[in-house]
Amino acid sequence: MDRRDIDPGKKWDPAIRAAIKSSRYFLVILTRHSVNKRGYLQKEIKQALDLQKEKLEGDRYIIPVRIKDCPIPEQFSDLQCADLFELDGLSKLKRSLVPEADDALIFGATSFGRLPELSIGGVRTPCFFPSISGAAKNSLSPLEHLKILIALDYPAFLVSAFDIINAEPANRKAMLRLLHRAASRGQIILLDSGLYEKKWLRVKNWPRKSFHYAVRHTPCHFAFCYDNPSPTGTASKIASAIVSATIHDKNAGQIRSIVPVVHSTKSKLFPSICTQIIKRLDVRMLAIPERELGAGIVAAAQTIALVREALNRTGRYYSLHILGAGNPLSVLVYSACGADSFDGLDWCQTVVDHTTARLYHTMQLDFFAHQTQFGTVNEMSYFARASAHNLLFYKNWMMNIQKQILVGSLNELLDRFVPSETISNLRRALPSNAHFNKRV
């Protein structure tokens, strides 16, 4: 930063004083080492403390931030500290840095009226949660997948309660230790109910109480409810059952944020079910499985647009998560229709071409290995290289979608990557007021 902002030959002290004075906030990073450090650090802190005295009573300026549990210096003893080693420490800090004048953003002020960040966890939207699952079709274990996600510092990921509870004791301890580390570093952890693994691993018994135990003992920021994948009856009956299940899981799991998972054999019922749920529950997010949205991308996109339209009519923004949607092109289209977050196993079961955003069989990494620094690292196993290659794509892909939404040019991305025939079909199928049909 000094090389970028301070011209050669200029003195540091005046430049640093000017930067401190012009900064909206002054964050003091506290560790066991820094609290006893002298020299420039204390000099800059003194300048900030002097400036704090000039501000109006009640103005926030200096924010102590502890990276690890350590003593708080006496000069900050009367200030609330942000503790990044706690699960929600980074989220709290990020919320405190939002200027009061920008409060309107909390209820959506971007091109799509969506939240700039996920309503739970504070991850920028749209966002993708790489799923960790023992049912993934590759040779890596959930523990190995977790190590890759943490090593690459991916901002958010999904882990299954089933995999944690059913892991060997040594592996379970290792996973929990890594999850604590991920949370302390600001990575957002979403806990899945484990019913996916029960189905695909053909396990007869995965009791609800085991899920609740996992929620209570696993570091996570929020969790999906223990859902009923085969509901019957009217939209009202299905909504009532989901509300009861969510409340039960929240109390039994002793967690503040449980996300209702909405199922229906009739996709046309989703808008009604979702609106009835949010009228009865104090939640900020709903989740729907991609496979139940309709037959094909166009039908699924139409359902998402109708659900988003119904949710927005309530006058409050609710985040919409699509379960099992990990194809980059699907994520792009669903984002245009109003979905906010996604999860899937595609990142560890396929190989992505960074140029076209299309997925290929894992055996075909050699065709695309040159696109990232991980593709040809012989010290890594083949599947680890493929996963790292994919994660780098997903991080950049979601940032690109976020950027295009922010500047109002998502259609440029759609026109570049989605076939024109599909675009035409989508525009004919979607409601006339859907975001997809707006030139943004």
DRENDO-1510 file (C-alpha; in Angstrom, 1 decimal, always signed):
<recs>
REC; n; res; u; v; w
REC; 1; MET; +0.0; +0.0; +0.0 .
REC; 2; ASP; +2.8; +2.4; +0.8 .
REC; 3; ARG; +4.4; +1.8; -2.6 .
REC; 4; ARG; +1.1; +2.4; -4.3 .
REC; 5; ASP; +0.0; +5.5; -2.4 .
REC; 6; ILE; +3.2; +7.3; -1.3 .
REC; 7; ASP; +5.4; +8.7; -4.1 .
REC; 8; PRO; +9.1; +8.0; -4.1 .
REC; 9; GLY; +11.0; +10.6; -2.0 .
REC; 10; LYS; +8.0; +11.6; +0.1 .
REC; 11; LYS; +8.2; +11.2; +3.9 .
REC; 12; TRP; +6.1; +8.5; +5.6 .
REC; 13; ASP; +5.0; +10.4; +8.7 .
REC; 14; PRO; +2.9; +13.1; +7.0 .
REC; 15; ALA; +1.4; +10.6; +4.6 .
REC; 16; ILE; +0.4; +8.3; +7.4 .
REC; 17; ARG; -1.0; +11.1; +9.5 .
REC; 18; ALA; -3.1; +12.3; +6.5 .
REC; 19; ALA; -4.3; +8.7; +5.9 .
REC; 20; ILE; -5.3; +8.3; +9.6 .
REC; 21; LYS; -7.1; +11.6; +9.5 .
REC; 22; SER; -9.0; +10.9; +6.3 .
REC; 23; SER; -10.0; +7.3; +7.3 .
REC; 24; ARG; -13.6; +6.7; +8.4 .
REC; 25; TYR; -12.5; +4.0; +10.8 .
REC; 26; PHE; -9.2; +3.0; +12.5 .
REC; 27; LEU; -9.0; -0.7; +13.2 .
REC; 28; VAL; -6.4; -1.8; +15.7 .
REC; 29; ILE; -5.4; -5.4; +15.1 .
REC; 30; LEU; -4.7; -7.0; +18.4 .
REC; 31; THR; -2.7; -10.2; +18.9 .
REC; 32; ARG; -0.6; -11.5; +21.8 .
REC; 33; HIS; +2.4; -10.0; +20.1 .
REC; 34; SER; +1.0; -6.6; +19.0 .
REC; 35; VAL; -0.4; -5.6; +22.4 .
REC; 36; ASN; +3.2; -5.3; +23.6 .
REC; 37; LYS; +4.7; -3.9; +20.4 .
REC; 38; ARG; +6.2; -0.5; +20.4 .
REC; 39; GLY; +7.5; +1.9; +17.7 .
REC; 40; TYR; +5.4; +2.9; +14.7 .
REC; 41; LEU; +2.4; +0.9; +15.9 .
REC; 42; GLN; +2.0; +2.9; +19.2 .
REC; 43; LYS; +2.8; +6.1; +17.4 .
REC; 44; GLU; -0.1; +5.6; +14.9 .
REC; 45; ILE; -2.4; +4.5; +17.7 .
REC; 46; LYS; -1.7; +7.7; +19.6 .
REC; 47; GLN; -2.5; +9.8; +16.5 .
REC; 48; ALA; -5.8; +8.0; +16.1 .
REC; 49; LEU; -6.6; +8.4; +19.8 .
REC; 50; ASP; -5.9; +12.1; +19.6 .
REC; 51; LEU; -8.2; +12.3; +16.5 .
REC; 52; GLN; -10.9; +10.4; +18.4 .
REC; 53; LYS; -11.0; +13.2; +21.0 .
REC; 54; GLU; -11.9; +15.7; +18.3 .
REC; 55; LYS; -14.9; +13.7; +17.1 .
REC; 56; LEU; -18.4; +14.1; +18.4 .
REC; 57; GLU; -19.5; +12.1; +21.5 .
REC; 58; GLY; -20.8; +8.8; +20.3 .
REC; 59; ASP; -19.0; +8.8; +17.0 .
REC; 60; ARG; -17.3; +5.4; +16.3 .
REC; 61; TYR; -13.8; +5.7; +14.9 .
REC; 62; ILE; -11.3; +3.4; +16.7 .
REC; 63; ILE; -12.4; -0.3; +16.6 .
REC; 64; PRO; -10.2; -2.8; +18.5 .
REC; 65; VAL; -10.1; -6.1; +16.5 .
REC; 66; ARG; -8.7; -9.3; +18.2 .
REC; 67; ILE; -7.4; -12.0; +15.9 .
REC; 68; LYS; -6.8; -14.3; +18.8 .
REC; 69; ASP; -7.9; -14.3; +22.4 .
REC; 70; CYS; -5.4; -11.8; +24.1 .
REC; 71; PRO; -5.5; -9.0; +26.7 .
REC; 72; ILE; -7.1; -5.7; +25.6 .
REC; 73; PRO; -4.8; -2.7; +26.2 .
REC; 74; GLU; -6.0; -0.2; +28.8 .
REC; 75; GLN; -6.5; +2.6; +26.2 .
REC; 76; PHE; -9.2; +0.5; +24.5 .
REC; 77; SER; -10.8; -0.9; +27.7 .
REC; 78; ASP; -14.0; +1.3; +27.2 .
REC; 79; LEU; -14.5; +0.2; +23.6 .
REC; 80; GLN; -16.4; -2.9; +22.4 .
REC; 81; CYS; -13.9; -5.2; +20.7 .
REC; 82; ALA; -14.5; -7.3; +17.6 .
REC; 83; ASP; -13.3; -10.9; +18.2 .
REC; 84; LEU; -12.5; -12.6; +14.9 .
REC; 85; PHE; -11.8; -15.9; +16.6 .
REC; 86; GLU; -15.5; -16.1; +17.4 .
REC; 87; LEU; -17.9; -17.7; +14.9 .
REC; 88; ASP; -19.8; -14.5; +14.1 .
REC; 89; GLY; -16.9; -12.1; +14.7 .
REC; 90; LEU; -16.2; -11.2; +11.1 .
REC; 91; SER; -19.8; -10.8; +10.3 .
REC; 92; LYS; -20.3; -8.4; +13.3 .
REC; 93; LEU; -17.3; -6.4; +12.2 .
REC; 94; LYS; -18.5; -6.1; +8.6 .
REC; 95; ARG; -21.9; -5.0; +9.8 .
REC; 96; SER; -20.4; -2.3; +12.0 .
REC; 97; LEU; -18.4; -0.9; +9.0 .
REC; 98; VAL; -21.6; -0.3; +7.0 .
REC; 99; PRO; -22.1; +3.5; +7.0 .
REC; 100; GLU; -25.4; +4.6; +8.6 .
REC; 101; ALA; -26.3; +6.5; +5.4 .
REC; 102; ASP; -26.2; +3.2; +3.5 .
REC; 103; ASP; -28.8; +1.4; +5.6 .
REC; 104; ALA; -31.0; +1.3; +2.6 .
REC; 105; LEU; -28.7; -1.4; +1.2 .
REC; 106; ILE; -29.8; -3.8; +3.9 .
REC; 107; PHE; -33.2; -4.0; +2.1 .
REC; 108; GLY; -31.8; -4.1; -1.3 .
REC; 109; ALA; -30.6; -1.2; -3.5 .
REC; 110; THR; -28.8; -3.0; -6.4 .
REC; 111; SER; -30.0; -3.5; -9.9 .
REC; 112; PHE; -32.1; -6.4; -8.9 .
REC; 113; GLY; -33.2; -5.1; -5.5 .
REC; 114; ARG; -31.3; -8.0; -4.0 .
REC; 115; LEU; -29.3; -7.8; -0.8 .
REC; 116; PRO; -25.7; -7.0; -1.5 .
REC; 117; GLU; -24.8; -9.6; +1.0 .
REC; 118; LEU; -26.4; -12.9; +2.1 .
REC; 119; SER; -28.9; -12.2; +4.9 .
REC; 120; ILE; -27.1; -14.9; +6.9 .
REC; 121; GLY; -23.4; -14.9; +7.1 .
REC; 122; GLY; -22.6; -11.7; +5.2 .
REC; 123; VAL; -21.2; -13.3; +2.1 .
REC; 124; ARG; -21.6; -11.2; -1.1 .
REC; 125; THR; -24.4; -12.3; -3.4 .
REC; 126; PRO; -25.0; -14.2; -5.5 .
REC; 127; CYS; -22.7; -16.8; -3.9 .
REC; 128; PHE; -21.8; -20.5; -4.3 .
REC; 129; PHE; -21.3; -22.9; -1.4 .
REC; 130; PRO; -19.1; -25.9; -2.5 .
REC; 131; SER; -20.7; -28.9; -0.9 .
REC; 132; ILE; -18.7; -31.5; +1.1 .
REC; 133; SER; -20.3; -34.9; +1.1 .
REC; 134; GLY; -19.3; -38.5; +1.7 .
REC; 135; ALA; -21.6; -39.3; -1.3 .
REC; 136; ALA; -19.5; -37.3; -3.7 .
REC; 137; LYS; -18.3; -39.3; -6.7 .
REC; 138; ASN; -14.5; -39.2; -6.3 .
REC; 139; SER; -11.9; -40.8; -4.2 .
REC; 140; LEU; -11.4; -37.9; -1.7 .
REC; 141; SER; -12.9; -38.1; +1.8 .
REC; 142; PRO; -15.0; -35.2; +3.3 .
REC; 143; LEU; -11.9; -34.5; +5.5 .
REC; 144; GLU; -9.7; -34.1; +2.4 .
REC; 145; HIS; -12.3; -31.9; +0.7 .
REC; 146; LEU; -12.5; -29.7; +3.8 .
REC; 147; LYS; -8.7; -29.3; +3.8 .
REC; 148; ILE; -8.8; -28.1; +0.2 .
REC; 149; LEU; -11.5; -25.5; +0.9 .
REC; 150; ILE; -9.7; -24.2; +3.9 .
REC; 151; ALA; -6.3; -24.1; +2.2 .
REC; 152; LEU; -7.8; -22.1; -0.7 .
REC; 153; ASP; -9.6; -19.9; +1.7 .
REC; 154; TYR; -12.9; -20.3; -0.2 .
REC; 155; PRO; -15.3; -17.8; +1.4 .
REC; 156; ALA; -18.2; -20.1; +2.2 .
REC; 157; PHE; -19.0; -23.9; +2.0 .
REC; 158; LEU; -21.5; -26.5; +3.0 .
REC; 159; VAL; -20.7; -29.5; +5.2 .
REC; 160; SER; -23.0; -32.4; +6.1 .
REC; 161; ALA; -24.1; -33.2; +9.6 .
REC; 162; PHE; -24.1; -36.9; +8.5 .
REC; 163; ASP; -20.5; -36.9; +7.6 .
REC; 164; ILE; -19.4; -35.3; +10.8 .
REC; 165; ILE; -21.4; -37.7; +13.1 .
REC; 166; ASN; -20.5; -40.8; +11.1 .
REC; 167; ALA; -16.8; -40.1; +10.6 .
REC; 168; GLU; -14.1; -42.2; +12.4 .
REC; 169; PRO; -13.4; -40.5; +15.8 .
REC; 170; ALA; -10.0; -39.2; +14.7 .
REC; 171; ASN; -11.4; -37.8; +11.4 .
REC; 172; ARG; -14.3; -36.2; +13.3 .
REC; 173; LYS; -11.9; -34.5; +15.6 .
REC; 174; ALA; -9.8; -33.3; +12.7 .
REC; 175; MET; -12.9; -32.0; +10.8 .
REC; 176; LEU; -14.2; -30.1; +13.9 .
REC; 177; ARG; -10.7; -28.6; +14.4 .
REC; 178; LEU; -10.6; -27.5; +10.8 .
REC; 179; LEU; -14.1; -26.0; +11.0 .
REC; 180; HIS; -13.1; -24.0; +14.1 .
REC; 181; ARG; -10.1; -22.7; +12.1 .
REC; 182; ALA; -12.2; -21.9; +9.1 .
REC; 183; ALA; -14.8; -20.0; +11.2 .
REC; 184; SER; -12.0; -18.0; +13.0 .
REC; 185; ARG; -10.6; -17.0; +9.6 .
REC; 186; GLY; -14.0; -15.7; +8.4 .
REC; 187; GLN; -15.1; -18.6; +6.2 .
REC; 188; ILE; -18.9; -19.1; +6.4 .
REC; 189; ILE; -20.0; -22.6; +7.3 .
REC; 190; LEU; -23.4; -23.9; +6.2 .
REC; 191; LEU; -24.5; -27.2; +7.8 .
REC; 192; ASP; -26.7; -29.6; +5.8 .
REC; 193; SER; -29.1; -32.0; +7.4 .
REC; 194; GLY; -27.5; -35.2; +6.1 .
REC; 195; LEU; -30.6; -36.5; +4.4 .
REC; 196; TYR; -28.7; -36.4; +1.0 .
REC; 197; GLU; -26.1; -38.8; +2.3 .
REC; 198; LYS; -28.8; -41.0; +3.9 .
REC; 199; LYS; -30.4; -41.3; +0.5 .
REC; 200; TRP; -27.4; -41.8; -1.8 .
REC; 201; LEU; -25.4; -43.9; +0.6 .
REC; 202; ARG; -28.5; -46.0; +1.2 .
REC; 203; VAL; -28.3; -45.7; +5.0 .
REC; 204; LYS; -31.4; -46.9; +6.8 .
REC; 205; ASN; -31.1; -44.9; +10.0 .
REC; 206; TRP; -30.2; -41.2; +10.3 .
REC; 207; PRO; -32.4; -40.0; +13.2 .
REC; 208; ARG; -33.3; -36.4; +13.7 .
REC; 209; LYS; -31.7; -36.3; +17.1 .
REC; 210; SER; -28.4; -37.1; +15.5 .
REC; 211; PHE; -28.8; -34.0; +13.3 .
REC; 212; HIS; -29.6; -31.9; +16.3 .
REC; 213; TYR; -26.5; -33.2; +18.1 .
REC; 214; ALA; -24.4; -32.2; +15.1 .
REC; 215; VAL; -25.9; -28.7; +15.0 .
REC; 216; ARG; -25.2; -28.2; +18.7 .
REC; 217; HIS; -21.6; -29.4; +18.5 .
REC; 218; THR; -20.4; -28.3; +15.0 .
REC; 219; PRO; -19.0; -24.8; +14.3 .
REC; 220; CYS; -21.5; -23.4; +11.8 .
REC; 221; HIS; -23.2; -20.1; +11.0 .
REC; 222; PHE; -26.5; -21.5; +9.9 .
REC; 223; ALA; -28.0; -24.9; +9.0 .
REC; 224; PHE; -30.8; -26.3; +6.8 .
REC; 225; CYS; -33.7; -27.9; +8.6 .
REC; 226; TYR; -34.3; -31.6; +8.8 .
REC; 227; ASP; -36.6; -31.6; +5.9 .
REC; 228; ASN; -39.4; -33.9; +4.6 .
REC; 229; PRO; -38.5; -34.6; +0.9 .
REC; 230; SER; -41.9; -36.1; +0.1 .
REC; 231; PRO; -44.7; -33.8; +1.4 .
REC; 232; THR; -48.3; -34.2; +0.5 .
REC; 233; GLY; -51.4; -32.0; +0.7 .
REC; 234; THR; -52.2; -28.4; -0.1 .
REC; 235; ALA; -49.7; -25.5; -0.1 .
REC; 236; SER; -51.1; -24.5; +3.3 .
REC; 237; LYS; -50.6; -27.9; +4.8 .
REC; 238; ILE; -47.0; -28.2; +3.4 .
REC; 239; ALA; -46.1; -24.8; +4.7 .
REC; 240; SER; -47.5; -25.6; +8.2 .
REC; 241; ALA; -45.4; -28.7; +8.4 .
REC; 242; ILE; -42.2; -26.9; +7.3 .
REC; 243; VAL; -42.9; -24.1; +9.9 .
REC; 244; SER; -43.3; -26.7; +12.7 .
REC; 245; ALA; -40.2; -28.7; +11.6 .
REC; 246; THR; -38.0; -25.5; +11.4 .
REC; 247; ILE; -39.1; -24.3; +14.9 .
REC; 248; HIS; -38.4; -27.8; +16.3 .
REC; 249; ASP; -34.9; -28.0; +14.7 .
REC; 250; LYS; -34.1; -24.5; +15.9 .
REC; 251; ASN; -35.0; -25.2; +19.5 .
REC; 252; ALA; -33.5; -28.8; +19.6 .
REC; 253; GLY; -30.3; -27.7; +17.8 .
REC; 254; GLN; -29.9; -24.6; +19.9 .
REC; 255; ILE; -29.0; -22.5; +16.9 .
REC; 256; ARG; -30.2; -19.0; +16.0 .
REC; 257; SER; -30.4; -19.5; +12.2 .
REC; 258; ILE; -32.2; -22.5; +10.7 .
REC; 259; VAL; -33.2; -22.2; +7.1 .
REC; 260; PRO; -36.4; -23.9; +6.0 .
REC; 261; VAL; -36.1; -26.3; +3.0 .
REC; 262; VAL; -39.2; -26.2; +0.9 .
REC; 263; HIS; -40.3; -29.3; -1.0 .
REC; 264; SER; -43.2; -29.9; -3.4 .
REC; 265; THR; -44.1; -32.4; -6.0 .
REC; 266; LYS; -45.8; -29.5; -7.9 .
REC; 267; SER; -43.5; -26.6; -8.8 .
REC; 268; LYS; -46.4; -24.2; -9.2 .
REC; 269; LEU; -47.0; -24.4; -5.4 .
REC; 270; PHE; -43.6; -23.0; -4.5 .
REC; 271; PRO; -44.6; -19.3; -4.5 .
REC; 272; SER; -47.6; -19.9; -2.3 .
REC; 273; ILE; -45.7; -22.2; +0.1 .
REC; 274; CYS; -42.8; -19.8; +0.4 .
REC; 275; THR; -44.9; -16.8; +1.2 .
REC; 276; GLN; -47.0; -18.7; +3.8 .
REC; 277; ILE; -43.8; -19.8; +5.5 .
REC; 278; ILE; -42.3; -16.3; +5.8 .
REC; 279; LYS; -45.6; -15.0; +7.2 .
REC; 280; ARG; -45.4; -17.4; +10.1 .
REC; 281; LEU; -41.6; -17.7; +10.6 .
REC; 282; ASP; -39.0; -15.1; +11.5 .
REC; 283; VAL; -36.5; -16.2; +8.8 .
REC; 284; ARG; -34.5; -14.3; +6.2 .
REC; 285; MET; -33.7; -17.2; +3.8 .
REC; 286; LEU; -35.6; -20.1; +2.1 .
REC; 287; ALA; -34.1; -23.1; +0.2 .
REC; 288; ILE; -35.6; -25.1; -2.7 .
REC; 289; PRO; -34.0; -28.1; -4.4 .
REC; 290; GLU; -33.2; -27.5; -8.0 .
REC; 291; ARG; -34.5; -30.9; -9.1 .
REC; 292; GLU; -38.1; -29.9; -7.9 .
REC; 293; LEU; -38.2; -26.5; -9.7 .
REC; 294; GLY; -39.3; -28.0; -13.0 .
REC; 295; ALA; -38.1; -30.2; -16.0 .
REC; 296; GLY; -35.2; -28.3; -17.4 .
REC; 297; ILE; -33.4; -25.0; -17.0 .
REC; 298; VAL; -36.2; -22.9; -18.6 .
REC; 299; ALA; -38.9; -24.4; -16.3 .
REC; 300; ALA; -36.7; -24.1; -13.2 .
REC; 301; ALA; -35.8; -20.4; -14.1 .
REC; 302; GLN; -39.5; -19.7; -14.5 .
REC; 303; THR; -40.3; -21.1; -11.0 .
REC; 304; ILE; -37.4; -19.1; -9.4 .
REC; 305; ALA; -38.7; -15.9; -11.0 .
REC; 306; LEU; -42.2; -16.5; -9.8 .
REC; 307; VAL; -41.0; -17.3; -6.2 .
REC; 308; ARG; -38.8; -14.2; -6.2 .
REC; 309; GLU; -41.8; -12.1; -7.4 .
REC; 310; ALA; -44.0; -13.5; -4.6 .
REC; 311; LEU; -41.3; -12.9; -2.0 .
REC; 312; ASN; -40.7; -9.3; -3.1 .
REC; 313; ARG; -44.4; -8.5; -2.9 .
REC; 314; THR; -44.1; -8.9; +0.9 .
REC; 315; GLY; -42.1; -5.7; +1.0 .
REC; 316; ARG; -39.1; -7.3; +2.7 .
REC; 317; TYR; -36.1; -9.0; +1.0 .
REC; 318; TYR; -35.7; -12.8; +1.6 .
REC; 319; SER; -32.7; -14.6; +0.3 .
REC; 320; LEU; -33.4; -17.6; -1.9 .
REC; 321; HIS; -31.1; -20.6; -1.9 .
REC; 322; ILE; -31.1; -23.3; -4.6 .
REC; 323; LEU; -30.0; -26.7; -3.4 .
REC; 324; GLY; -27.9; -28.9; -5.6 .
REC; 325; ALA; -27.3; -26.2; -8.3 .
REC; 326; GLY; -23.6; -26.2; -9.1 .
REC; 327; ASN; -23.5; -25.9; -12.8 .
REC; 328; PRO; -21.9; -22.5; -13.6 .
REC; 329; LEU; -24.4; -21.7; -16.4 .
REC; 330; SER; -27.4; -22.7; -14.3 .
REC; 331; VAL; -26.1; -20.5; -11.5 .
REC; 332; LEU; -25.8; -17.6; -13.9 .
REC; 333; VAL; -29.3; -18.0; -15.2 .
REC; 334; TYR; -30.8; -18.6; -11.8 .
REC; 335; SER; -29.0; -15.5; -10.5 .
REC; 336; ALA; -30.6; -13.5; -13.2 .
REC; 337; CYS; -34.0; -14.8; -12.1 .
REC; 338; GLY; -33.5; -13.7; -8.5 .
REC; 339; ALA; -31.8; -16.6; -6.7 .
REC; 340; ASP; -29.1; -15.5; -4.2 .
REC; 341; SER; -27.1; -18.6; -3.3 .
REC; 342; PHE; -26.4; -22.1; -4.4 .
REC; 343; ASP; -24.6; -25.3; -3.4 .
REC; 344; GLY; -23.5; -28.4; -5.3 .
REC; 345; LEU; -20.9; -31.1; -5.7 .
REC; 346; ASP; -19.9; -30.1; -9.3 .
REC; 347; TRP; -16.7; -28.5; -8.0 .
REC; 348; CYS; -15.4; -31.9; -6.9 .
REC; 349; GLN; -17.1; -34.3; -9.4 .
REC; 350; THR; -16.2; -32.6; -12.7 .
REC; 351; VAL; -13.6; -30.4; -14.3 .
REC; 352; VAL; -14.5; -26.9; -15.5 .
REC; 353; ASP; -13.2; -25.1; -18.6 .
REC; 354; HIS; -12.4; -21.6; -17.4 .
REC; 355; THR; -12.9; -20.2; -20.9 .
REC; 356; THR; -16.4; -21.5; -21.6 .
REC; 357; ALA; -17.7; -22.2; -18.0 .
REC; 358; ARG; -18.7; -25.7; -19.1 .
REC; 359; LEU; -18.2; -28.8; -17.1 .
REC; 360; TYR; -16.4; -32.0; -18.2 .
REC; 361; HIS; -15.6; -35.4; -16.8 .
REC; 362; THR; -12.9; -35.4; -14.2 .
REC; 363; MET; -10.6; -37.5; -16.5 .
REC; 364; GLN; -10.3; -34.5; -18.8 .
REC; 365; LEU; -8.4; -32.2; -16.4 .
REC; 366; ASP; -5.4; -32.5; -18.7 .
REC; 367; PHE; -7.2; -30.5; -21.4 .
REC; 368; PHE; -7.6; -27.5; -19.1 .
REC; 369; ALA; -4.8; -27.9; -16.6 .
REC; 370; HIS; -2.8; -25.0; -18.1 .
REC; 371; GLN; -5.6; -22.6; -17.0 .
REC; 372; THR; -4.6; -22.5; -13.3 .
REC; 373; GLN; -1.5; -22.8; -11.2 .
REC; 374; PHE; -3.0; -26.0; -9.6 .
REC; 375; GLY; -3.6; -28.0; -12.7 .
REC; 376; THR; +0.0; -29.2; -13.1 .
REC; 377; VAL; +1.2; -29.4; -9.5 .
REC; 378; ASN; +2.5; -32.9; -9.3 .
REC; 379; GLU; +2.8; -32.8; -5.5 .
REC; 380; MET; -1.0; -32.8; -5.3 .
REC; 381; SER; -3.2; -35.8; -6.0 .
REC; 382; TYR; -5.1; -35.8; -9.3 .
REC; 383; PHE; -8.5; -35.1; -7.6 .
REC; 384; ALA; -7.0; -32.5; -5.3 .
REC; 385; ARG; -5.6; -30.7; -8.4 .
REC; 386; ALA; -9.0; -30.9; -10.2 .
REC; 387; SER; -10.8; -29.6; -7.1 .
REC; 388; ALA; -8.4; -26.7; -6.6 .
REC; 389; HIS; -8.6; -25.9; -10.4 .
REC; 390; ASN; -12.4; -25.8; -10.1 .
REC; 391; LEU; -12.6; -23.7; -6.9 .
REC; 392; LEU; -10.5; -21.0; -8.4 .
REC; 393; PHE; -13.0; -20.8; -11.2 .
REC; 394; TYR; -16.0; -20.7; -9.0 .
REC; 395; LYS; -14.5; -17.9; -6.9 .
REC; 396; ASN; -13.8; -15.8; -10.0 .
REC; 397; TRP; -17.1; -16.8; -11.6 .
REC; 398; MET; -19.2; -15.6; -8.7 .
REC; 399; MET; -17.2; -12.4; -8.4 .
REC; 400; ASN; -17.8; -11.8; -12.1 .
REC; 401; ILE; -21.6; -12.3; -11.7 .
REC; 402; GLN; -21.6; -10.0; -8.6 .
REC; 403; LYS; -19.7; -7.3; -10.5 .
REC; 404; GLN; -22.0; -7.4; -13.6 .
REC; 405; ILE; -25.1; -7.2; -11.4 .
REC; 406; LEU; -23.6; -4.2; -9.5 .
REC; 407; VAL; -22.9; -2.3; -12.7 .
REC; 408; GLY; -26.1; -3.4; -14.4 .
REC; 409; SER; -24.7; -5.4; -17.2 .
REC; 410; LEU; -25.5; -9.0; -16.4 .
REC; 411; ASN; -27.0; -9.5; -19.8 .
REC; 412; GLU; -23.6; -9.2; -21.3 .
REC; 413; LEU; -22.5; -12.2; -19.3 .
REC; 414; LEU; -25.7; -14.1; -20.3 .
REC; 415; ASP; -25.2; -13.3; -24.0 .
REC; 416; ARG; -21.6; -14.4; -23.9 .
REC; 417; PHE; -22.0; -17.8; -22.2 .
REC; 418; VAL; -25.7; -18.9; -22.7 .
REC; 419; PRO; -26.8; -20.1; -26.1 .
REC; 420; SER; -29.0; -17.5; -27.9 .
REC; 421; GLU; -31.8; -20.0; -28.4 .
REC; 422; THR; -31.9; -20.6; -24.6 .
REC; 423; ILE; -31.9; -16.9; -23.9 .
REC; 424; SER; -34.9; -16.5; -26.3 .
REC; 425; ASN; -36.8; -19.4; -24.7 .
REC; 426; LEU; -36.1; -18.0; -21.2 .
REC; 427; ARG; -37.4; -14.5; -22.1 .
REC; 428; ARG; -40.6; -16.0; -23.6 .
REC; 429; ALA; -41.2; -18.2; -20.5 .
REC; 430; LEU; -40.5; -15.8; -17.8 .
REC; 431; PRO; -42.9; -13.1; -16.4 .
REC; 432; SER; -42.7; -9.8; -18.2 .
REC; 433; ASN; -41.5; -8.1; -15.1 .
REC; 434; ALA; -38.8; -10.7; -14.3 .
REC; 435; HIS; -35.3; -9.3; -13.9 .
REC; 436; PHE; -34.1; -11.6; -16.7 .
REC; 437; ASN; -36.2; -9.6; -19.2 .
REC; 438; LYS; -34.8; -6.2; -18.1 .
REC; 439; ARG; -31.8; -4.8; -19.9 .
REC; 440; VAL; -29.5; -4.7; -17.0 .
</recs>
